[in-house]
Amino acid sequence: MGNIVVQLPALIGVLVGTVGTIVATSLADRARWRRRQTVRWDERRLDAYAEFARVLKEVHTIASRLIGGYLDRDQELAALTEASFRHTIAWENVLLLGDAPTVAAARAWRDAVWEIERRARGGSPVDELPDLLHRANEARDEFYGAARGGLGVGGGSVAQATLLSSRLRPTHTSPPTQR
């Protein structure tokens, strides 16, 4: 019995060391897994945000060209329909993966572009087109800011709306001739 009492502190030390190693390894593995998951989802969110921005900008560009009357209307309407379809799919990814501020900013940008698209499809008066385009540009800036904030991307502002506003005022009053 005397030998066990003498060896008891060493046995307790080995036991405490083993338990400590198991706990530390478990915590480290859990933290590593969480980091990998975060990186994985951040990559997916980045892809979703980039695709949404790309197709929404495509819809915006095609609708603006339609309003300007520069290209074949039937061809542009077909391209707009295709881009709108891709936009719907990209929107679903943003809804699924995006954080609340980014989804709200994406919705505002989408709504602003939808108004431009509606005018382009319907041939509605476009007297307020510069204001609609500026609103869409501001909403795009808000989306980029929210997406960058949600992803932890630094580097300062990427706002373009103020820079683009001077380009939105027409320099001529007559529409281009139809080809």
N, C-alpha and C positions, 0 to 999 in steps of 0.2 A: 504494500500500500504506500510505503514511503517513496518508492520510485515513481509512482503515478503522481504524487503530490509535487515532486521535484520537477517532473516533466510537464505538469499542467500548464504553467505559463507559456511554455514553448508551443504546446498544442493549441492553446487559445490564440496565440499569435499567428500560427499557421491558419487556423480557422478564420480569424478576422481578416487576414491577408487575402485568403481565397474569396471570401464574401465581398471584400472591397474590390478585388479585381473583376469579379463577375458584374458587380453593380457599375463600375466605371466603364467596362467594355460595353455593357448594355446601353448606358447613357450615350456613349460616343457613337455607337451604331445607330441609335435612334436619331441623334442630331445629324449624322451624315445622311441618313435616309431623308430626313426633312429637308435638308439643303438640296439634295438631288431632286426631290419633288418640286420644290420651289423653282429651281432652275428650269425644270421640265415644263411647268405650267407657265412660267414667264416666257419661255420660247414659244409656246403655243399661243399665248396672248399676243405676243409681238407679231407673229404670223397672221393672226386674226385681224389685228388692228391695221397692219400694213395692207392686207388684201381688201379690207373694207375701205380704207382710204383710196386705194388705187381704183377700185371699181366705182366708188362714188364720184371721184374726180373725173372718171371717164364719162359717167352719166352727165355730170355738170358740163363738161367740154362739148359733148355731142348736143346737148340741149341748147347751149349757147350758140353753137354753129347753126342749129336749126332756126333759132330766133334771128340770127344774122342773115339768113337766106343765102349763104354762100355756096351751098352744095345741093346735090339732088335730094329733095325732101323725102322721097320714098326710101332711098338708100339709108338716109340718116335716121328715119323712123325705125327701120329694121335694126340698125345698129343700136339705137336707143333701147329698143325692146330687149335685145340680147344683153346689153349692159345692165339693164334694170333687173333682169333675171339673175345675173351673177351677183348683183348688189344684194338681192334678197337672201341669197345663200350666205354671203359674207356677213350680212346683218345678224343672221341667226348665230353665227360663231361669236360675234361680239356680245350678243345677249347671253350666250352660254358661258363665255370665259371672262368677260369684262367685269371690272369693279364698278360700283354704282356711279361714281363721278364720270368715268369714261363712257359708260352706257348713256348717261344723261347728255353728255356733250355730243356723243355720236347721234343721238336722237335729234338734237337741235340742228346739227349739220344736215342730217338726212332730210328733215322737214324743210329746211331752207332750199336744198337742192330739188326736192319734190315740187316746190312752188315754181322754180325755174322750169322744171320738166313739164309741169302742167301747162305753163304758158307756151312752151315750145310745141307741145302736142296739139293744143287747142287753137293756136294762132291768136290767143288773147292779146289785148293791147299790152305793149311792153314799155309804156311811158316810165314806169318805175323800175325798169330793168337794172339801171346802175345801183339802185338801192337794194334790190334783190340779190344781185351779185355780191355787193359789199356785205350784206347779211350772211350769205353763204361763206364768204371768205373769213369773216369774223368767227363764225361757228366752226369752221375748219381749224382755225388757230386755237380755239377753246378745246376742240377734240385732241389736237396734237399735244397741247399742254397737259390735259388730263391723262392721256395715254402715257406720255413721258413721265409724269408724276407717279402714276400707278406702277410703272415698270422700274422706277428708280433711276431714270436716265437724266443725267445732269447736262450741263453745257449751256444753260441760259435759254432765252426765248428764241423761238423759231417763227414768231408772228410775222405774217406777210400782208394782212388785210390793209394796214395803214399804207404800206408801200404800194399796194396795188390800187388803192382808191383813186389815185390820179389817172389811172389808165381806164377807168370805168366811164368817164364822161365822154360822150361822143364828140368827135371833131368835125363831123359832117351831119347834116340833117336829113339827107335823102338816103333811102335804103339802097343797097347795091342792086344792080340789074340782075334779073333772073337769067340763068344760062340755059 
